[in-house]
Amino acid sequence: MQRADLRNVAIVAHVDHGKTTLVDAMLRESGAFRANQEVADRVMDSMDLEREKGITILAKNTAVRHEGLTVNIVDTPGHADFGGEVERALTMVDGVLLLVDASEGPLPQTRFVLRKTLEARLPVICVVNKVDRSDARAAEVVDAVYELFLDLGAADDQIDFPIVYCNARTGQAAMSPEEVEASPGLKVLWDLLVERIPAPVYEEGHPFQALVTNLDASPYVGRLALCRIRNGKIRKGDSVAWCRHDGTIERVRLSEVYVTDALDRVDAGPEGAGPGDIVAVAGIPEVMIGDTLADADDPRPLPVITIDEPSIAVTIGVNTSPLAGRAAPGGPAGTKLTARLIKGRLDAELVGNVSIRLLPTQRPDTWEVQGRGELALAVLVELMRREGFELTVGKPQVLTRDIAGRLHEPMERVSVDVPEEFLGVVTQLLSLRKGRMETMTNHSETGWCRMEWVVPSRGLIGFRTEFLTETRGTGQLHHVFDGYAPWCGELRTRSNGSMVADRRGATTGYALTNLQERGALFVGPGVEVYEGMIIGQNARSEDMDVNPTKEKKLTNMRAAAADETVRLVPPLSLSLEQALEFIRDDESVEVTPSTVRLRKVVLDQAERAKRRATNRPPRD
């Protein structure tokens, strides 16, 4: 049986190709907002961190009404680091809108989300967005999309996909790029969606089934389980079988059943929700992602969601620096410093984030957190620091595997777009990181080149900052996990050592004036430092212990240059992501609500010298 009045569709694409903007346009055209209502751009990106970074981190759903039809739209992240969100979203829908930028074309994350779509055997509508760009090349992009489908082994019926051209910013769509500007709205897209995305299918008389794919919380009713109903109906107050992923079954009563209307959750009403509906239910305080809600008298669990394994890990522990718990000037102090609080927060993250793993280490106050990529782990740390936590975060490390008796490491498929004059330097940088060039396309009319590389994941740790520096900020870099390959050997990815403070105190302009000739500084004058804190980057490859608190000696002799102005170069301010990229194996990042500091794992200068002499690695 089919529900002809309902469609469930996910919007997937590479980051910044316009997914959330298109959802905005669909909401506006469906009348979801009042005529005088002020609506922010990218209304679905509700987290502060999403709005600041301009990316989608969590998959979210909305429901719009179109000519008597209810369309549930799931907005997904574009970064492969948040691939767990994409995989969960695809279990809730019956079809996909694949967005592709009319200029950039398919990029690595496009490959990732399309591969997941094809594996799920979902029909695809290709939406070529941003056709208003001056450098748009819609025809070439469509050809590249067809090549990507073939490269991913799509079946014949999957390759036969419709194409619509769109300008999501203005809310216009047409069947050819030339007609978009004159189009009155998104009618063409709506018609294609209704025609090509199948209605939800269910079995008449089948007992109730719903798979929990996400979690949320309400201050009024507690934890909410977000799920799609596969079969049967559900109402507020019903008793259902809660089938946990460990195999146990428990009978529970649902206190609330909500459905989505535009951006709001509303009560499902006395008629409840039926097959195909995406609902949020309350009343199960310990429900987890992957659990099944089923008929109380005839429970039939659904298959658990399968998620790709993590490929990168960092250690997260308590802040052991001498400045722990002290606020930086103009910023708040950390309020959550203990191992118990940090462990509780990491355990809470496991509940709603299926992409990460948490493992103990040899130390009771430090844990290994595994995830899909640096960005996903950096976002977790950033969220924790905003909640008042102080942490010590180690250098990201790749997770290796033993395959057929050989050590294998994760590889990344890298897409690089750079002006022609930087072609040589980028090739040299990636070659030093054991990269292998797959293809190179020269767009002579624009003066840009696109290169496809396969590079070890550990070779890309710390690469982005150097890449942007060498390309003067003009290059574009995107990468996605590409499987495992035999270990490529030792890599030396950072050629500069660190300037390490050898004592505690406040930095002085006199000391920094002399030190800035030896490399780039991370601190300015008047900043509190401690022994073992990294205050700059040495121009040479070895570390250098320095005294940044040295003051000018005063004498009773007057000199002609006594009143010379001290000219300091502004210090480099590293973001959390840049700090994680910069550090070496014997270094870590101190993260507090008000500042990000770099430090050595072993703070004592004499102890570090002993370890270097005996070549012993530092303890985590």
Beta strands, then each sheet from edge to edge (+ up, - down):
strand 1: 6-13
strand 2: 60-66
strand 3: 69-75
strand 4: 95-101
strand 5: 124-129
strand 6: 163-167
strand 7: 172-174
strand 8: 209-218
strand 9: 222-231
strand 10: 239-243
strand 11: 249-253
strand 12: 256-261
strand 13: 264-267
strand 14: 278-282
strand 15: 292-295
strand 16: 312-318
strand 17: 357-360
strand 18: 366-371
strand 19: 391-394
strand 20: 397-398
strand 21: 401-403
strand 22: 406-419
strand 23: 436-443
strand 24: 448-456
strand 25: 476-486
strand 26: 498-501
strand 27: 505-506
strand 28: 519-521
strand 29: 528-529
strand 30: 533-538
strand 31: 544-546
strand 32: 587-591
strand 33: 596-600
sheet 1: 2+ 3- 1- 4- 5- 6- 7+
sheet 2: 11+ 10- 15+ 8- 9+ 14- 12+ 13-
sheet 3: 17+ 18- 16+ 19- 32+ 33- 30+ 26- 31-
sheet 4: 17+ 18- 16+ 20-
sheet 5: 17+ 18- 16+ 19- 32+ 33- 30+ 28-
sheet 6: 21+ 22- 24+ 23-
sheet 7: 21+ 22- 25+
sheet 8: 27+ 29-
end
